[in-house]
């Protein structure tokens, strides 16, 4: 391609060119995977019109059915399962201030989910021009909305599954009732809503030392770290706040 940067050696340029060829192959594989995903046969019909708790226009809690999460002209719905409450074994510090800080640690939000949603809060407005995007948590809607306000989220649509079986049915909750951060995609065809895809890589076998990376392609944090000489650290987790 004839590119070069100031001060680089011929050894660096040759190695970089070989790496570029691998990056091109990855791009092709990514496109092919997306095409194969779009070509999936119809998924299962959603068994019920789940009733979630959401926020009315004035901010008060209100019932909202899954079918009502679809806007006119937008037939795809992305739902991320926010681990709120967090995993029972997660001992990272909870919120340091606000009403959310008064919650028992085990009932508070997962810092890794929060880090992920911090990233998605900014992109939600853009995504919402084309598809529906919703975040669901098992915690009562009052807790979810309070934490969102304290965190400064403004773009995310948040609902609670406290009174339905959505999380359990769509693997955002394990057999013991612990929450799991699965991302599900649904598609509406007329009055029929079907499951389209889920980030099942979360549950798939992985090589030693690897994270699940089930939503890795849309996580800015980890992808940015992968571009550095240090890479992503072997032992490190997102926190709700840093010193």
C-alpha positions in Angstrom: 0.0 0.0 0.0 3.0 2.3 0.3 2.3 3.7 3.7 4.9 4.5 6.2 5.2 6.6 9.4 8.1 8.7 10.7 11.1 6.9 12.0 9.8 3.3 11.4 12.2 0.6 10.4 11.9 -1.7 7.4 11.5 -4.6 9.9 8.5 -2.8 11.4 6.9 -2.0 8.0 7.2 -5.6 6.9 5.7 -7.0 10.1 3.0 -4.3 10.0 2.1 -5.3 6.4 1.8 -8.9 7.4 -0.5 -7.9 10.3 -2.5 -5.7 7.9 -3.2 -8.8 5.8 -4.6 -10.5 8.8 -6.7 -7.5 9.7 -8.2 -7.6 6.1 -9.0 -11.2 6.6 -10.7 -10.5 9.9 -12.8 -7.8 8.3 -13.9 -10.2 5.6 -14.7 -12.8 8.3 -16.7 -10.2 10.3 -18.7 -9.3 7.2 -19.3 -13.0 6.4 -20.4 -13.7 9.9 -22.8 -10.8 9.9 -24.3 -12.0 6.6 -24.7 -15.5 8.0 -26.4 -14.1 11.1 -28.8 -12.2 8.9 -29.6 -15.4 7.0 -30.6 -17.3 10.1 -34.0 -19.1 9.7 -36.9 -17.7 11.8 -36.3 -18.1 15.6 -38.8 -19.1 18.1 -42.0 -17.1 18.7 -41.9 -15.2 22.0 -44.2 -17.2 24.3 -46.0 -14.2 25.9 -46.2 -10.5 25.6 -44.1 -9.9 28.7 -45.2 -7.1 31.0 -42.3 -5.0 32.2 -42.2 -2.0 34.4 -41.0 1.2 32.7 -41.2 4.9 33.1 -44.1 7.0 31.9 -43.5 10.4 30.3 -43.6 12.1 33.7 -41.1 9.6 35.1 -43.6 7.6 37.2 -43.5 3.8 37.0 -45.9 2.2 34.5 -46.6 -1.2 32.9 -45.2 -1.7 29.4 -45.6 -4.8 27.3 -42.9 -6.2 25.2 -44.9 -5.4 22.0 -44.9 -1.8 23.1 -41.1 -1.7 23.1 -41.3 -1.7 19.3 -41.7 1.7 17.7 -43.6 2.3 14.5 -41.4 1.4 11.5 -38.7 -0.3 13.6 -39.1 -4.1 13.7 -35.9 -5.1 15.4 -35.5 -4.9 19.2 -32.2 -5.3 21.1 -32.5 -6.1 24.8 -29.5 -6.1 27.1 -29.9 -7.8 30.4 -28.3 -5.5 33.0 -27.0 -7.4 36.1 -28.9 -5.4 38.7 -28.7 -7.1 41.2 -25.0 -8.0 40.6 -23.5 -11.5 40.7 -23.6 -12.9 44.2 -19.8 -13.4 44.2 -19.0 -9.8 43.0 -17.3 -7.9 45.9 -16.3 -4.8 44.0 -17.4 -1.6 45.7 -20.9 -0.3 45.1 -21.9 3.3 44.5 -20.2 5.7 46.8 -23.0 8.3 47.0 -26.7 8.8 46.4 -29.6 6.6 47.2 -28.0 3.7 45.4 -25.2 3.7 47.9 -27.7 2.7 50.6 -28.5 -0.6 48.9 -26.8 -3.8 50.3 -23.9 -4.6 48.1 -25.5 -7.8 46.8 -28.5 -5.8 45.6 -26.6 -3.2 43.8 -25.6 -2.9 40.1 -22.8 -4.9 38.4 -19.8 -2.6 37.8 -18.9 -4.3 34.5 -22.5 -3.9 33.2 -22.4 -0.3 34.3 -19.1 0.2 32.4 -20.7 -1.3 29.3 -23.9 0.7 29.6 -21.8 3.9 30.1 -20.5 3.3 26.6 -24.0 2.4 25.1 -25.7 5.5 26.7 -23.9 7.7 24.2 -24.7 5.6 21.2 -28.3 4.9 22.1 -29.6 8.0 20.4 -27.9 7.0 17.1 -29.0 3.3 17.3 -32.6 4.4 18.1 -32.9 6.0 14.7 -32.9 2.6 13.1 -33.8 -0.1 15.7 -35.3 -0.3 19.2 -32.8 -0.7 22.1 -33.8 -1.4 25.7 -32.0 -2.3 28.9 -33.8 -4.7 31.3 -32.9 -5.3 34.9 -34.4 -7.5 37.6 -34.3 -4.8 40.2 -37.4 -2.8 40.8 -37.9 0.0 38.3 -37.6 2.7 41.0 -34.0 1.4 41.8 -33.1 1.2 38.2 -34.3 4.7 37.4 -32.7 6.2 40.5 -29.3 4.6 39.6 -29.6 5.8 36.0 -30.2 9.3 37.2 -27.3 9.2 39.6 -25.1 7.8 36.9 -26.0 10.5 34.4 -27.5 8.2 31.8 -29.9 10.0 29.5 -30.0 7.9 26.3 -30.9 4.5 27.6 -34.5 3.2 27.8 -34.7 1.1 31.0 -37.3 -1.4 32.1 -37.6 -3.9 35.0 -38.4 -7.6 34.7 -39.1 -7.9 38.4 -42.5 -9.3 37.8 -42.1 -11.5 34.8 -40.0 -14.5 33.6 -38.2 -12.7 30.7 -34.7 -13.0 32.2 -35.1 -16.7 33.0 -36.7 -17.5 29.7 -34.0 -15.7 27.7 -31.0 -16.8 29.7 -30.4 -13.5 31.4 -30.7 -15.4 34.7 -29.3 -18.8 35.7 -31.0 -21.7 37.5 -30.0 -20.2 40.8 -31.6 -16.9 40.0 -28.3 -15.0 39.5 -28.4 -12.4 36.8 -26.4 -12.8 33.6 -25.5 -10.1 31.0 -27.0 -11.7 27.9 -27.9 -9.6 24.9 -30.9 -10.7 22.9 -32.3 -9.5 19.6 -36.0 -9.9 18.6 -37.8 -9.2 15.3 -41.4 -8.3 14.7 -43.3 -9.6 11.7 -46.8 -8.2 11.8 -48.2 -9.1 15.2 -45.7 -11.9 15.7 -42.5 -11.4 17.7 -39.7 -13.9 17.2 -36.3 -14.3 18.9 -33.6 -13.6 16.3 -30.2 -13.9 18.0 -28.5 -14.0 21.4 -24.9 -13.5 22.6 -24.7 -17.2 23.4 -20.9 -17.0 23.3 -21.3 -16.1 27.0 -22.1 -19.7 27.7 -19.8 -21.3 25.1 -16.5 -23.0 26.0 -13.5 -20.7 25.8 -9.8 -21.0 25.8 -7.9 -20.6 29.0 -7.4 -17.0 30.0 -10.0 -15.7 27.7 -13.0 -13.6 28.7 -16.4 -14.7 27.1 -16.3 -11.7 24.7 -19.9 -12.4 23.9 -20.5 -8.7 23.2 -16.8 -8.0 22.6 -17.3 -6.6 19.1 -19.4 -3.6 20.5 -17.3 -2.9 23.6 -15.2 0.2 23.0 -13.2 -0.2 26.2 -11.7 -3.6 25.5 -11.3 -3.0 21.8 -9.3 0.2 22.5 -7.1 -1.7 24.9 -6.5 -4.4 22.3 -4.9 -1.7 20.1 -2.1 -0.9 22.6 1.2 -2.7 23.3 0.0 -3.6 26.8 -3.3 -5.1 25.5 -6.2 -5.9 27.8 -4.9 -6.8 31.3 -5.1 -10.4 32.5 -6.6 -9.4 35.8 -8.7 -6.2 35.9 -12.3 -5.3 36.2 -14.3 -2.2 35.6 -15.2 -0.2 38.7 -18.1 2.2 39.5 -15.4 4.8 40.3 -11.7 5.1 40.1 -9.2 6.8 42.5 
